[in-house]
Amino acid sequence: MIEQDTIKLLRECDAGVKMGVDSIDDVIEKVESDGFKNYLENCKCGHEKLDKEIQNLLECYDDEGKDPSAVSKGMSWVKTNAKLMIDDSDKTIADLMTDGCNMGVKSLSRYLNQYKAADEQSKDIAKRLINLEERLAIDIRPYL
């Protein structure tokens, strides 16, 4: 049970990291504020660093990981582009990113609770990813 919960939690972390990086990539070129852009770039680096750890652990289990669902990616893309067509200000981008961070924290927390038998290393990665998302949502509040 430990191994299965570990793999499942790592897969969800993998999908979450990829979704976070994709979301940042979708908006970063539209950001006007250098400070805001730096926050996003730093967060993206943090996600990519965690992704390397996740990929290394998944390789140990001979697992390829998980991409975000097509529905989630599609809904995110539509929402982002629709809002940015109306108003492409840093305020709108901060609002979108905050919503994404909150959804990520909620999902990852649910998976952390669901896969209780996962090993401590995988739980730690999930907690660090949750922390990254929470920190970004707090740090970008001045741009809301």
C-alpha positions in Angstrom: 0.0 0.0 0.0 2.9 2.4 0.8 4.3 2.0 -2.7 1.0 2.5 -4.5 0.1 5.6 -2.4 3.6 7.0 -3.0 3.3 6.6 -6.7 -0.2 8.1 -6.8 0.9 11.1 -4.7 4.0 11.6 -6.9 1.8 11.5 -10.0 -0.5 14.2 -8.7 2.5 16.3 -7.7 3.9 15.8 -11.2 0.6 17.0 -12.8 0.5 19.9 -10.3 4.0 21.1 -11.1 3.4 20.9 -14.8 0.1 22.8 -14.5 1.9 25.5 -12.5 4.7 25.9 -15.0 2.3 25.9 -17.9 0.2 28.6 -16.2 3.2 30.8 -15.6 4.3 30.4 -19.2 0.8 31.4 -20.4 1.0 34.8 -18.7 4.6 35.8 -18.0 5.1 37.6 -21.3 2.1 39.8 -20.6 3.3 40.9 -17.1 4.4 44.6 -17.1 5.9 44.9 -13.6 9.4 43.7 -13.2 8.8 42.7 -9.6 5.8 40.6 -10.5 7.7 39.0 -13.4 10.5 38.1 -10.9 8.0 36.5 -8.5 6.7 34.4 -11.4 10.1 33.5 -12.7 11.3 32.4 -9.2 8.2 30.4 -8.6 8.7 28.7 -12.0 12.3 27.8 -11.0 11.0 26.4 -7.7 8.4 24.3 -9.6 11.1 23.0 -12.0 13.4 22.1 -9.2 10.7 20.1 -7.5 9.8 18.5 -10.9 13.4 17.1 -11.1 13.0 15.5 -7.7 9.6 14.1 -8.6 10.9 12.7 -11.9 13.9 11.0 -10.1 11.6 9.4 -7.6 9.1 8.3 -10.3 12.0 6.7 -12.2 12.8 4.6 -9.1 9.3 3.2 -9.4 9.5 2.8 -13.2 6.6 5.3 -13.5 6.3 8.0 -16.2 4.3 10.4 -14.0 1.2 12.2 -15.0 0.3 15.2 -17.2 -2.5 17.5 -16.1 -5.8 16.4 -17.6 -6.8 17.8 -20.9 -10.0 19.2 -19.4 -8.1 21.1 -16.7 -5.6 22.5 -19.1 -8.3 23.5 -21.6 -10.5 25.1 -18.9 -7.5 27.0 -17.6 -6.5 28.2 -21.1 -10.0 29.4 -21.9 -10.4 31.2 -18.7 -7.0 32.8 -18.9 -7.4 33.9 -22.5 -11.0 35.2 -22.1 -10.0 37.3 -19.1 -6.9 38.6 -20.7 -8.8 39.6 -23.9 -11.0 41.8 -21.7 -8.2 43.2 -19.5 -4.5 42.1 -19.8 -3.3 44.1 -16.8 -1.1 42.8 -14.0 -4.1 43.0 -11.8 -5.9 40.4 -14.0 -2.9 38.2 -14.2 -2.4 38.3 -10.4 -6.1 37.4 -10.0 -5.7 34.4 -12.4 -2.5 33.2 -10.8 -4.1 33.5 -7.3 -7.0 31.4 -8.4 -4.7 28.8 -9.9 -2.5 28.7 -6.7 -5.6 28.3 -4.5 -6.9 25.4 -6.7 -3.4 23.8 -6.6 -3.2 24.0 -2.8 -6.7 22.6 -2.5 -6.1 19.7 -4.9 -2.7 18.8 -3.5 -3.9 19.0 0.1 -6.8 16.6 -0.8 -4.2 14.2 -2.4 -2.0 14.4 0.6 -4.9 13.4 2.8 -6.1 10.7 0.4 -2.7 9.0 0.0 -1.8 8.8 3.7 0.3 5.7 3.3 2.8 7.5 0.9 6.4 7.6 2.0 7.6 10.6 3.9 9.8 11.8 1.0 6.8 12.1 -1.3 4.7 13.7 1.4 7.5 16.3 1.9 7.5 17.1 -1.8 3.8 17.6 -1.8 4.0 19.9 1.2 6.8 21.9 -0.4 4.7 22.3 -3.6 1.8 23.4 -1.5 4.0 25.9 0.2 5.3 27.2 -3.1 1.7 27.8 -4.3 0.7 29.5 -1.0 3.8 31.7 -1.0 3.2 32.9 -4.6 -0.5 33.7 -3.8 0.6 35.8 -0.8 3.6 37.5 -2.6 1.5 38.7 -5.6 -1.3 40.2 -3.5 0.2 43.7 -4.1 -0.6 43.3 -7.8 -4.3 42.4 -7.3 
